[in-house]
């Protein structure tokens, strides 16, 4: 059997018909949309329980207040927490202070062995792994195999979203595998390396660009470990993905399913054992409205339902007031309730086919896979994700896509409810917490053009 390797190999071109063949060869999906009526007349979903994880963001700059909110969220249906530190590309100007003390305060009283805990990608992601290890070391009789963890270690997302790295690309590539190697032998079923597409999505990327970037980041992780002479079979099971869920349900479902097929192809071409992609979905910041924040409730509901229907493993919803300021408890409860209704009342499941024609879904997925795979190969030919960012090539393509989207709204092909049509008659006021927006740090060793989050409304109407 050939040893798993990404090496310097070139991934082959794969046209749409190849992806269609791969889709046609997969086993028939078992998750079907059907209900059964019990004796009481209530509808019960057949086929087991809804099994995605409901995650609530912990992004308050006050650790004690963040802790109180986290405990409330867990008591009211959340399956886990997504910790967001200041300076993170997806913090949107807020976040927990990036320190071990703030982490300890925010997690005080949290039953870490009974929830899923994720740390969002941020400049100190690798260091925060050590902070968590220290916290667990203070717990008696902790069984790592029973923990559910996700650490957002993704230098590509950090470089893209902050425009800086703390060390040279060469030093990063040499040091990261060594610093993480011992975690692979601990036995915890944790995601340590993540490929995060949310940064480029919120900067304006197309779905294909977002997927291509995630593949490039994932392969970059694997290549680092291979160059450090560490077997990829140990690193690959600890890979994860994070993407943005938009308000168009069909597009989001297709994107998630395309990601699964794309990762399958990378595993196959690298001779890796098959491990299904572990996908976290967060509702899009780019789609949100500041002028009419209440419309975001509908956008979030559609996006979250599509992420669940598309087979995301975990989902977090940005509270609808996020464009206005740091969300307070009512907005956070609304975000949580959206998912608890889907999970506890509706028992929402993956949707076997969201399209009206039996083969349409396959054609949509195949077309997206073809375009995303070409973007991935383009980034590879540019020297990989970090080199492409350093040279500004990826940023150029993403900004072109953003401008095309802006023009489509300005030209009337698309609309933004509450901004370009059906504007509220008077300014909408929304309560938020008193917290200043913190700028991204500017210090670093290597720099590139930042891909900052931009709401489409912001670009179209200000």
N, C-alpha and C positions, 0 to 999 in steps of 0.2 A: 504493500500500500504506500502510495506517495506521501511524503511528509508534507504537512501543511506549510504553505509558504506564499508570501506576496512578493517578496524580493523586489527586483526591478522589472518584473514582467509587465508586459503591456496587456491590458484587458481588451479583448477583441470587440469589434463593432457588433452590435446586435440589433437587427432591424425589427420592425413591428411584427412581421410574420413569425419571427423566432419567439418573440414574447407570447404571441397567440398560441403557438405550439406548447410552450411551457405552461401556460394557463390551462389549456385543454387537457394536459396530462396530469394535473393535480387531482387528488381525490375529491369526490363530491362533498360539498360542505354539509355539515349536519345541522348547523344552526338555522332553522327555518322560522319564519314569522307565523306562528299559529297559537291559538288559544283553545282552552277547553272550559266548558261551563260546568261548575260543580252543582250540587243539589240546592245550594242557597241561591243560585242564579248569578253568582259572581264569576268573573272570568279569571282563570288561572293559567299562567304561562306554562306550557309543557316544555320539558327538556332541562331541568335543573335550575340552579340559581344564577342570578346576575353576578358576575365575578370580577368586574373591573374595580379598581381602587379609587375611591373619592378622596382627593387630596385638597387641602386648604393651604393657601399661601400664608407664610409667616414672614412678613416684610415690614413690620413696624420698627421704626428707629428706636423706640423705647422697649428694651428687652422685657421689662416687667409687664408692661401692657400687652406685649406680644404673647407672653406666657399665659396671661389670663384669657386672651382671645383663643389661643390654641387649645387650652383645656375646655373652653366652652364649645369649640368646634368639634372636638372629639366626643364630648358628651351628647352632641346633637347630630351624630351620624357620619362624621368624617372617618375614613379608614386610615388616614395618615396625614402627614404634614410635609409641605414643600418649603424648606428654609431658603430665604432669599437674603443674601448679604449686600450691604452697600457696595457700590462699585461694580456690581454684576451687570452684564449687558441687558438682562431682563428685569432689572430692579426699577426702571423708569424713574430714577431719582430718589428712591427710598431704600429701605432694607435695614436689616439688623446690623449693628456695628460689627465689623469683621474682627472679632477677638474671641478667645476661648471663654472669657468671663461672660460675655454677652450670650454665647451659646449655652453655657450652663444655666444662666438665669432663664432664658427662653424655654428651656426644656425641663425646668424644675417640676417635678410631679408628673411628668409625661410617662406613661407606661411604654417605654421604648421597645420592650419585647413583645408587645401586643399590637403594634401599629406598623405601617410602612413609613419610613422616614427617608426623604430625599433632600439633598443639598443641591440647590441650583448652581449651574456653572458660574464661577466668579474667579477673579484673579488669584485668590488664595485657596482654590479648590483642593489642591494637593495638601496644603497645610491643614485645612479643616478636617481632612481624614484623620490626622494625628489628634486633633482636638476631640473627635468622636471616640477614637480609641481610648483616650485618657478617661472620658466619661464612662465608657463601658468597663474600664478596668476598676472603677470604683463600685461596680455592681457585683454582688456576690453570686457565684454560680451561673454566670452568663454562658449560654450555649450559642456560639456564633451561628451554628446551623439553623437556629430557629429565628434569627433576626431577618428583617426585611428592610434592606437598605439600598440607597442609590446615591452615589457620589458623582457630581457633575464635573468630572475632570475632562476638559476639552480645550486644549490650547488654541485650536482653530477658532472656536466661538469667542474665546476671550480676545484673541488678536483682532478678529473682525469687529467685535462690538466695542472694544476700548481703544483700539488703535495702538496697542503697546504690548510688549512682553518684558518680563523682568530680566531675562537673560537672552543670549543669542540663540538663534534657531538650532545651531549645532549643539550648544550646551544643553538646551532643552531636550533635544532628541536623544542625547547620551544619558542624561540624568533621570528622566522620568521612568523608564523601565526599571532601573535599579531601585528607585525609591518606592515603587509599588509592588515589586516582585514578591515580597514576603506576605502581602495581603492575599495573594492568590492561594497560598497554602494554608490559610487560617481555617477555611471551610465555610465561611459565611457566603450565602448565595446572593452576594451584593453586586450591583452594577457599579463598577469603579470608573470605567471609561465611557464617556457619552459622546455621541455625535449629535450636536444641537443645531437644528435648522431654524429655530425661532428668530435668531439674530438677523439672518438674511431675509427671512419672511417679513419681519416688521420693518426692515429697511426698504422693502419694495420688490423682493424677488418673486419670480414666477414659481409655481409649484414644482416645475421641472428643475429649476435652479436650486430650490430648497432641498429637494431630494438628492441632486447631484452633489451638493455641498456636504450633506450628511454622509453619503458614501465615501467621499474624499476624506472626510475627517476620520471615519471608521478605519479606512485602509491606512491612513497615516498613523493611527494608533498601532495597528498591527505591524506596520513596517518598523516602527521604533523598537518594538519588542523583538522582532526578528533580527534586526541589526545588532541588538544587544545579546544575541545568541540565546534567547529565551524561547522555549517552545510556544507556538501560537495556540496550541490546544488548551493551555492554561489561561491565556488572556481572553480568548474569544468568548467563552461563556459569561464573562464579566462585562461584555459590551452592552450598551443601551443606546436608545435614540430618543430625541425630544423634538416634537414638531408643533406647528401652530395649526389650530382648527379654525376654519373660517365659517362664515354664515351661510355659505352655499353647501347644503348637505351632500349633494352628489359629488362635488369636487373634493370635499374632505374625505369621504368614504373611499373614493378612488385613490386619493393620495396615500392614505394609510395602507391600503391593500397593495398599491404599487411598491411602497417601501418594503413590504414583506417579500415580494418577488425579487426586487433588486438585491436585497441582502442575501436571499437564497442563491442568487447568481454569483455574488462575490464569494460566498462560502464554497460553492462548487468549483469555481475557477481557482481558488486558493487551496483546494483539497482539505478544507476544514470540515469537521463533523457538523452535521446540521443542528443548529440551535435556533429556534424561532426568535425573530427580532423582539426585543422587549421595548415597547413604545410608550412613551409618556406624551400626552397631548395637552396643550394649554390653549385656551381660547385666544384668538388673535387680538393683539393690541392695535394693529394697523387698521382694523375694521371699525374701531370704536368712535363714538361721537362725543364731543365735549359740549356742543351746542344743545343737544337734546339727549342727555345721558340715559333717559328712560328707554329709548329705543335700543340701547345696548342689552337690555334684558332679553329682548327677543333674539338679537344676534347671538348672545351667549347660549341661549337655550338651543337654538338650531345647531350651533357649532358643537356643543357638548353632546347632543344626541347623535350627531353625525360621527363624532370621534368614538363614541361607544358602539354605534352601529358598524363602524369600520374596523373594530377589534382592537382599539387602544387598550393597553394594560392598565393605565392609570390616567386620570383626567383632572385637571384643575381649571377653575373658571376665574378669570379676572373680574373682580367686582365691577358693576356697571359704572361706578363713579371714578374709576381709576384715571381717566383723562382729566378729571377735575382736581384731584388731590389724593392724599393717602386715605383709602376707604375706612369708614368707621364700622361699628358692629352691625348696624342694620343692613348695609350693603353687603357685608361679608356673609351675614346669615342668608340673604337672598341668593347669593351665589351658591352657598351650601345646599339650601333647600331645593334649588333647581335639580341638583343631582340626587338628593335623597328621595325626591318624588319619583324620579326615573328609576331608581334602584329598588326602593321599598314598595311603592304603589304600583308602578307600571311594570317593574322587573324587566327593563329594557335589555335586549340581547343584540348580538351582532346580526346584521341584516344580510341574508344570503344573496339577494339581488335587489338593489334599490332602483333599477331601471325598468321601464315598461316592456322592453324586448329582452328575451332570454340572453342573447349574445352581446347586447350593447355594452354591458359592464366590462366584459372581456376586451372589447375593442377600445374602450376608454382607458382601461388600465394598460393595455399593450402600447397604445400611443404615448401615454405619459411615461412609461418605462423606457421606450425608445429615446425620447427627448432627454429624460433625466440621465440615462446611461451615457449619452453623448456629452452632456455637461460634465459628468464625472470624468470621462476620458479626456475632455479638454483640460480640466484642472490637473489631472495626472500629467498630461503633456506639458503643462506649465511648471512642472516641478513639484506638484503636490499643493495642498491647501495653504500651507504657510508661505510658500514661495509665490503662489498666485496672489495672495493678499499683499505680500511685501512689494510686489511689482505693480499692484493696483489693477490687475486684469479682471479679477472677479468683481471688484467694486464697480468697474466701468459697466459691466454687463447688468449688474443689479440695478444701478442707477438708471440705465436705459429702460429697463423693465418698469421701474417706478414712474418714469416720465410718460411712458406709453399708457400706463393705467390712469395717470392724471388727465391725459388728453382724452381718454375714452369717456371720462366723466364730464369734462368741459365740453366735449363735443355732443353730449346727450345720449351716447350709447349706453351709459350706465348712470345710476343715480345714487345719492346718499340721502335716505329718509331722515328728515330733521335738519338737513343742511342745504342740499340743492333742491329738494322738493319737500313740501309739507313742513315747513319750518314752524317751530312753536311761536305763537303770537306774542309771547313775552319771554324774556330770558328765564331759563329753568335754573332754579337754585337747588343745590344738593349739598348736604352736610358732609364734611370730611374732617379728619383729624388734623390737629395743628402740628404740622411737621414740614420743615423746609426741604426743598429739593436740593439734593447734594450733587455737585458736579462730579464727573468721573475724574479720578486722579490722572495727573499728566506725567508722572515720573515713569521711566522705563529705560531699557537698553536698545530695543529694536522697535521701530515705529512704522505704522502704515496708515492709510486713510481710514477713518472710522466709518462704520456702517451703522448710523444711529437710528433708533426707532422713529418712524414718522407715520402719523395717522393720515389716511387718505384725505379725510375731511380737512385736516390742517393744511395739506398741500393745495387743495382745490379752492377753499374759501377762507383759509386763514384761521 
